[in-house]
């Protein structure tokens, strides 16, 4: 039985549109933009400001340690200086269930919530943030589990520590195709019953003026909902674009050629090999006692390995199932293209930042060569190429976007693209996906990323990016260095803007926690 299931792209899009009543006549007739918002904190026009970025957070404690809470404690001294927090996705593991929002999100970040002094009293679908929390969907926020497995794990919760997956965080529910995330963070308009109530809601919360229309007004401490699964806002002259990469990460289909058939067989053989590896790990887990510290460390490592194997399985399944008729979310991609062009034609905008879950460039060992990574890279490259062709010389040799933030890879990494031959050249990317889940290693192949350009004659290979900083797991078992991380970004005045990146690290070695200092750097 498959442990985790994922809805199709068309299901994700359809369900999320339903939840926000996408293009409802009552909304359209009033000129409301359902993809824009204004952060109304009285400081949104100041050119110098700071924010923090976290990602891949939503796990519980690890045998007496709570890495996610350690990262939250790193953030607290910076809270008053920062205007908001970006979250790069995977808010809740393992399947985005609403049952785990209490201990895996509300408890760790209680100081960022209204009523956080009594976190047990906060319902996951009634959270109000005193400092804006601005997430995007991760893959785990869309996951579900088969009904029979859900029935078994939900009804045997007290016995789960003795099951083969000893720390799996699955209860009666999965994400219900992203519904838990939508209820937690989005303006869940579908729950409003009557046209009169809907009008009252729109009159109260969609009062910000943008262009010739209106949009959602995000008010810290009062109303902290997001308008959609992808959205944009402007702060301090910087345009931010939040994307849902789960709907444009489908790998390209394997060609109907002898080479394509060979690739298919290799994927199937790889799947069989990792199935065998999974069985071996499970057998080892059966022999370990989590009450013994040394064995608990090994169990923690092996459970992380099982999670990694499951991710590889899903990537293989996506490649094997991909075909020419698969839906790609061009509605969102074209939205991004048009908004970037509009941003470049707006004189008060001095910079642009994109954030989404799946990194287009990464050297973390499990993600760098995934088919989904390449798919996201190619879709983003297509958008940036379209924008560059429209703008022409208007960009004056600047990159189309100044910064890209991602998660998904459980590390902290700074990557800069080189001259790729396309409009994604010379872009700084920061992966902030090490804020709670078990950290991963950097790949053995090194810091340079090489890409094969199959669309060009002869399939040439070319360097496309350099990894300039990587903070991830090192060592083995009790001697492991496990760094959990987030970043603070200080935006400077000026056009183009400069960004000071301040890594924040809480590292566990054995039973001890440390706070290693990594010098800030300027982008």
Secondary structure, DSSP 8 states (H G I E B T S, - for coil): --S-EE--HHHHHHHHHHHHTTT-HHHHTTTEEEEEEEE-SS-TT-S-EEEEEE-S-----BTTB-HHHHHHHHHHTTGGG-SEEEE-S--STTT--GGGHIIIIITTTGGGBTTGGGGGG--GGG--BSSEEEE---GGGTEE--HHHHHHHHHTGGGGGGSSSTT----S---TTTHHHHHHHB--GGG--SHHHHHHHHHHH--EEETTEEEEEEBTTTB--BSSSSEEEEETTEEEEE--GGGS-------SSHHHHHHHHHHHHHHHHHHHHHHHHHHHHHT--TTSHHHHHHHHHHHHHHHHHHHHHHHHHHHHH--TT----HHHHHHHHHHHHHHHT-TT--EEEEE-SS-SS--BTTTTT-HHHHHHHHHHHHHHHHHHHHHGGGGTT--S-SEEEE-SSSSEEEEEE---SSTTTT-EEEEE--SSS----B-TT-SEEEEE-TTSTT--EEEEEEEEEEE--BS-GGG-EEEEEEEEEEE-SSSS--EEEEEEEEEEETTEEE------EE-
